[in-house]
Amino acid sequence: MILPHYYVIIISMDSRFIEVDGAKLRKLRRERALSQQDIERETGVSQGTLSDLEQGKRGARASTLRKLAKVLGVQPKELMKEE
């Protein structure tokens, strides 16, 4: 079976996503009295993406993780799911 080229690209991009500890992300955001809309305004990360991250529905790119960590005042590592 030959796969379309875009299928291969999507699969290889998947490995660039980092698992986020959604519960911790939500906890930190709420402790700082920030809404998802506040985070979106500060970082450019959409409310939908943030919601998905908090619910564990998707991973984040390193650049997204850095933006979130910066606005929350933590190191990116603190938002990553522990293995």
Buried (B, 14 or more C-beta within 10 A) or exposed (E): EEEEEEEEEEEEEEEEBBBBBBEBBBEBBEEEEBEBEBBBEBBEBEBEBBBBBBEBEEBBBEEBBBBBBEBBEBEBEBBBEEE
